[in-house]
Structure formats: structure tokens, C-alpha cells
Amino acid sequence: MKVVNLKQAILQAWKERWSDYQWAINMKTFFPKGATWDILNLAEALLEQAMVGPSPNPLILSYLKYAISSQMVSYSSVLTAISKFDDFSRDLCVQALLDIMDMFCDRLSCHGKAEECVGLCRALLSALHWLLRCTAASAERLQEAPETTAPASAEKQLAMCLQRLEKTLSSTKNRALLHIAKLEEASSWTAIEQCLLKLGETLANLSNPQLRSQAEQCGVLIRSIPSMLSVRSEQLHETGFPTVHAVVLLEGTMNLTGETQPLVEQLMMVKRMQHIPTPLFVLEIWKACFVGLIESPEGTEELKWTAFTYLKIPQVLVKLKKYSHGDRDFTEDVNCAFEFLLKLTPLLDKADQRCNCDCTSFLLQECNKQGLLSEASFANLTAKCKADREQAPQLKSSENANIQPNPGLILRAEPTVTNILKTMDADHSKSPEGLLGVLGHMLSGKSLDLLLAAAAATGKLKSFARKFINLNEFTTHGPGESTKTASVRALLFDISFLMLCHVAQTYGSEVILSDCSSGAEVPFFETWMQTCMPEEGKILNPDHPCFRPDSTKVESLVALLNNSSEMKLVQMKWHEACLSISAAILEILNAWENGVLAFESIQKITDNIKGKVCSLAVCAVAWLVAHVRMLGLDEREKSLQMIRQLAGPLYSENTLQFYNERVVIMNSILEHMCADVLQQTATQIKFPSTGVDTMPYWNLLPPKRPIKEVLTGVFAQVLEKGWVDSRSIHIFDTLLHMGGVYWFCNNLLKELLKETRKEHTLRAVELLYSIFCLDMQQVTLVLLGHIVPGLLTDSAKWQSLMDPPGTALAKLAVWCALSSYSSHKGQASSRQKKRHREDIEDYISLFPLDDTQPSKLMRLLSSNEDDASILSSPTDRSVNSSLSASQLHTVNMRDPLNRVLANLFLLIASILGSRTAGPHTQFVQWFMEECVDCLEQGSRGSILQFMPFTTVSELVKVSAMCSPKVVLAITDLSLPLGRQVAAKAIAAL
């Protein structure tokens, strides 16, 4: 009924020729209170009456214009009303509507409720669709008219339509509102895309180039709306990227066995955060590989680096190719990276000299094999590489001419690994001698380390270890066997045992362990390794039950060792002997110390222990190491002497096959086992040397120097150089173990906050991020849960947050948060599992789950701020003030990282809402700007989901953040509530 009255009122005004302001006064008299003009559909009623005839009614249109100017009607109701008009043949009516749109289409706003703001987005989408239909109709009319009599009105109308389209779309704010509307109404957006395709076909034949160009520009703007957040500018002024370099070095030095996917994701994260162009990104990976090859210590480390460079990195690049999208083909980027690499002559010369071969040509072949280069590029690069290397210093000298280069050996070792795995799958009982021949061949020279490095780099080491565990289990006992069969079985047991110890020490014991969920019986070697084998950071109890087996077995073993001239092999249960040897050694030691046995008898016993199978000597030393730790200074001599006796080789003709090869591995194992205890007891034992340092990264810290000095000194060196080397990585890792995560993180950040030059702080951030990759999860918890909140809530520390160190810290905090959040659903890498995990309970007490008790953080805030109502505990705030997208996505808040992020964003919200401004407010702005800068298009799982929705309206008050793109970036548009919050914030800009 009200609509009829409204219509009557409009007709009365027209009949009596009221002026526009008279009309407005009288309308307010007719409809004093109650429903708003939008609910009464005033805009639609006015347009309906104005468009009755062939031309619009100017008086009623003046009423509508007055209603718009005086804000009687909302922009959304006017746009909705316009979009309902569809008789495009009435030129004057269409032009009048276009004129009305011209009044406000580039300055839309809404200050009402969130629902009304979303209504404005939808209305703008309808208006865009109407403009496109109107443009298409005008273009069709222009096309259908004869060339000579083309009506000027049709061209004029088309120009007007395109002008309004351009004016509407050139506003970033409007495009942002349309972006929200597209997510609200997917079907309407599909209709717009179809309309755009149809319009493109119609306008292709348009004779007027100016109009055609204008239409194309409008089409580009419309198509850019769905991806308006993903436009990125890449860094073109930088040529070196120390973060990529350090991440690759860290992985190559410490995590060869790790899966490629986490490394790929971490590298992509760095590329995205630092906006690195793909060719320079690939180049930096190779530079890091070559530097790793050059500086790796001789021996196992060198082979590990070679395997990493030639086997693992090509696989990483294959996976990076899948992430590649854009105009350029990834193979083009790889080609471009090789072109750059060939210009780095000093680096290539040094690498070639170290490896005694043309390193680049091997890399080219591998990349070509993996389909990372086109045939033409491969041929061109190979020719350039050959020409370039002809100018290089002569590699082949008389002494190294016969040495086979490691890259070639590693590439040949990879298929050998596959063949050995197949051989190991066969039934061991059928041809043990054949199997022994294969294993014996593996022990010669550096074959074992080559094969293990190739297996580690290609992800086959775990199955390699599993096969040897099965073999070891098979050989533990053999009923009814001849002397020959017994010696083969003893050798198979010994070689498999030594190999597994070597793998565990070189690549970490995680490689050996099987999945516990299977419920099967745990193999002997796994049991022994977990309970009896000394490792870095693992303290063993020499009185543990695992070292105290059945006394009758111990007595018979002591008798055998003491009375026999040599160890018996037939029907020997090797696993029982290995488990009994610790108790037997204790008996023998006691007898020696009490004078029952002379030193000659001890020599005979130790010769017996190591004479046939070296694994018994390994088990004996494992217990002795644990035993020595528990003894006083004056009680250690005999135990250490026994270790010396067991470590030396036995010069006898009556040994089993491959004795010398087995002793080399045994000595390497014993040296690793004894390193900790020898350092603690200041003792030296000379292990037979193989000419290569078996523990290159051992004991790097300078003696008698405080570890804080070491930390700051090494960081200063790294900062001066501009990149992290392998040795520094190992020192940082040791310091992280010794000082703990908080100490490590806090002291390095103090160094960052001391920097005053912008370029130095940026370099420091890039290097710190890569150093923190040693244990990114724990560092992030400390950084965001303790250090940053401490700086933000203590006014005495605000001065340290000034630019440039404050900007740098904000950047580092965001990088760490993003990296940890994107990877914390995956498994911790093997190097991180060894470290002490902080107790989750620590984070629960710091940031409690329920809102019934104020968290430490919120109590800290309320004590430091005048405005206690904003900063008080969660119970005092309304539910909406802390509601975030993460709660609507039901993110697990028992996870420490989620909890820390949620509380950090609560702190940010409270700082933005407080009455005190200062460097801490500026820090929050930098933090949010970095979040937006690093954001990945469409990433629902971003860290910004922990930000309370109310923060958005506070953030847009900060001048640097009041842009529509920023609002779209910081809100979760996958949620209806997120879209409402974004629409409200953008509509109010």
C-alpha cells in the first residue's frame, strides 16, 4: 500500500510542478517516520515514473538527482533501479540513466551496516552487467545501420557507455567492491564474462579505433578483477639472494636424506616473500651448490654434496617447474640461469679444480635428462660451456689424471643402488656367498660412501637400511651349519651391522628406525641402536637392563673369550653375543682391576673380540663409553686402555674375508662413538688414520671463550661476507643446541636491532631467516610468543623499534610466521627431531585456551596501558572483538603456533585500538604491510586468519593501510563474514 501512496505523491509533485527541494520537504511531511526511503524503494519508484514516455521526464529526474545528492536514497538502491531498465532502444532514456550514473560512479561509499555495504557490492555488479548489455546493444545498432547513414546517436550512446564503464572501472575501490561481489554471486559474474565475450566479438568489427581501444581497455580491467591481489613486482635491482643460498647450503650440509617436497616449498616461500625472478632464483640455487662443492671437507661430506648437487637438485627443479606459471616457460628460465652461470668464471674454475672435471657439463646433462631444457638450448649451452672451459686452467695433472671425478662416480652409483636393492630382495639362504661378494665389493675404497650418498639423495636410503636390517636379522643364528657356511653367516652379520652403524652415524638414526605402528617384532639392530649405541646428545646408563642379559650366556662368553685361541663361529648366535658382550667386558675389567687377569690376557681377549667380527668390538666400546662417563678421574685408565686395544687392527693371517675393509669402517664408527667422552675426559686415542677427516664438523667452538661472544662474532663475520658458509651453519647449530632456542634467538635479534643502516638491516634479515631455518618452528614460537610481545608491551624498549631495525624485525617476524605456518602441518626434519621440543604446556599457560582466565600476555598489556578497557583480559572484551576467521575455520587452538599467532594478533588489535601512538604502532603497521606484501593470492590458510575482524576497521585508519587492495588482502574473503567486513571497510574509504 505504501508504494501506491509513494507513487501518488510523485504524481502530485509532477502535476503541481514542485521544485526539487520543495518535493523533498513535502515528501518528509507525507512520510514522517518509520521505514527508510530505500525500504520504500523511492529510487525505483522515481525512475519508473520518469521513464514512462519515449523520453525521460526531466522534473521527476531532478527529484531523483536531488534525492541522490542529499543522500535520501543510497547509491546501491539507485544502481539496482538503473540495472532493471532494459529497453535500450530508447536512446534518451538510456542517456539520462548514464548521466545519473555519472554523478557518483567514481565516488561510491556506504557508511551503514555491513549487510548494506555488501548490498552496494551486489548493486555495482548488477550495474556493471547493465552497462555491458547497454554497450553491446549500442554497438549492435551501430553495426546494423548502413555505413553512410550511421546514426550519430548510436555512436554517441556507445561512447557514453564506454566512458561510464571506464570511469567506474578505473577506480580501484570499485574493482575491490566488484571482487567481493564476484565471490558473493558467482553466477552473476559468469553472466558478465559471457557478456564480455559477446561484446568483444561485436566490437572487433568496429570502424572507430578510439572506441575499440577504449572497449579493450575496459575488458582488461574487468578481467583483472578476480586476480587483482596476485599482481607482483619482482626484484630486478638485486643479483644475490643470501637466503636462497643459505637454505640450499643448510639442506645440502645437514639434511641430504630429507624429502624434496619440504625443500621445494621452503624455496618457493622464499622466492615469493622476496619477489625473486625465476632465472636469478635458479641461478642462486646452483651458485650455492657449487660453493658447497668447493668448501665441503674431503671424504664423505664431499660425496654428500656431489650427490645433493647432481641427483637431488635436478629433482627439486622438476618440482619447482610445476609451480611455474606466467608468460615465460620454465625451461626458458633454466636456460637463462645457465647463461648467467657460465659468466661466473672464477666460481666455475674453482669448482672444476676441486672436482677434477667440468662440473657445469655434468649439470647440463642431468637437467636435459629431466626435461628442464629444450634440445636447442641444451646444444647451445653445451657448445658455450665447452668453449668456455677450453680457456680454463688445465685440470688434468700427472698426479690426478687417474682420479675419477666424483660427479661421474655419483651418477654411476645411482643405478647401482637400484641393482643392489634388487639383489638384497632375493632369498638370502639360496646364495649367501654371491651376496657376500656384492657386499665385499661395496666395502672397497669409497664405494660404500658413494652408494649411501646416492641412495640418500634419491630418497632410497631408508629402504636400503631396511634391507640390511632384514639381512642382519636373518644372519643372527644358523642351525646345523658347516664351518664355511658359519664364516659366511658371520661375515654377512658383521658387514650388515657395520654398515647400519655407519649409516646411523652419517645420516641420523631416524633413517634406520621402522614405523612402530606395524606391531611387528622390533629387529635386533634397531633395539641395540636405540638402547646401547652412543650418539651426540644421548647419555646411556651402563647399568641399564639392556646391558645386563642372562648371566649364563655372559659366563659362557667370558669363558670363550678367555680360554679359546680364537672366536668360534659355528652355530654362534651373534645377536646374543652382541647383547652379552657389555656384561662380559664388565667382568673382565673387574678381574683386571683386581689383579686376577694380567695385561697379556686382556690383549688376548680384545684380539678375540675383534679378530673375527668387528661388530663385537663396536658393542664392547659402546658400553665402555657409557661406563667411562660414570667413573672418577683416577678410575678411567683401564677402561680407556681397553678402548685403545679394541680400536687397533689385529695383525693376524687367520682373519675372515674383507678384514681390512671392515676395520676401516669399525674405526670410523668407534671414533664417532668416543668423540664426546674423549673430549669430556680430555683423553686422546689415536684411531688408525685413513687420510681423511672422518668428523670434519666436530668440535668447532674455540675453547675458553663465552658462547655469546662466539655467536656474535660468527654472525658479524657472516654479515660482513653477506652469505652463510657450511662451517658457520655448523657453529650456529652447535650454539643453538648449547644455549637453547630463546638464548639463541634473543641474542641474534639484539644484533639486528643494533644495526642503523638500511642495507645492513635488510641483509641481516635475509641471513637471520636462513640461520633460523635450523629450527624454524621453535624459533618462531619464541620470536612471536616471547620476544616481539616483550618489545611491544615495554615502553622502555619502544626506541629499539624505530626504522630501520624495527622495519627489519617486522619483516623477519612475518617471514618466520609464514614459513612456520605453511610447514608446521608437515613433519619436522630429521635434524630438528633431535632437538629438545619445548613443552606445549608452556604455551598453554602463557596463552590459555578458554577465556575464563586472563593470559599472561593480556595481564601484561593491561598493566602497561592507561586504556584498560581495551587491553584487559579476554573476559572483559565482547565476543566479537576477538572473533577471527581462524575460529570460523575451526583451527586447532591446542597447537602452540596457532595459539601464539592468535595472541599476537590480539596484541596488534589492542595496540591499534589504544590511545597511545609510538614506534610500537609503527611496528604494527610495518608488520601488516609485510603480511600483505608476502601474501599468496587466494591463500585461505594465511596467518592473517588469526587477526580479529575488528582490526580491519582500525587498520584502515592508518594512512599507509587505507587502500582497497590492502583490505582485500587482510580479510578472509572465503567467509561471508570476511566479505562483509571487507565490504564495510572499503565502502567507507
GIFENPE-V659888 format. One record per helix or strand. SS is the DSSP state (h for helix, s for strand). FROM is the first residue (numbers start at 1). TO is the last residue. If there is no record, write none. Layout:
# GIFENPE-V659888
SS/FROM/TO  SS/FROM/TO
This chain:
# GIFENPE-V659888
h/2/15  h/20/30  h/42/50  h/58/69  h/75/83  h/91/104  h/114/144  h/152/169  h/172/184  h/186/203  h/209/224  s/235/235  h/242/254  h/260/274  s/276/276  h/278/295  h/300/323  h/330/342  h/345/355  h/359/369  h/375/390  h/406/425  h/432/443  h/447/457  h/461/474  h/483/507  h/509/511  h/516/518  h/524/532  h/545/547  h/551/563  h/574/593  h/599/611  h/614/629  h/633/635  h/637/647  h/659/680  h/707/721  h/726/739  h/741/754  h/758/793  h/795/801  h/805/823  h/830/833  h/840/846  h/856/864  h/868/871  h/874/876  h/879/882  s/884/884  h/885/888  h/896/913  h/919/934  h/943/946  s/948/948  h/950/955  h/959/961  h/964/970  h/976/987
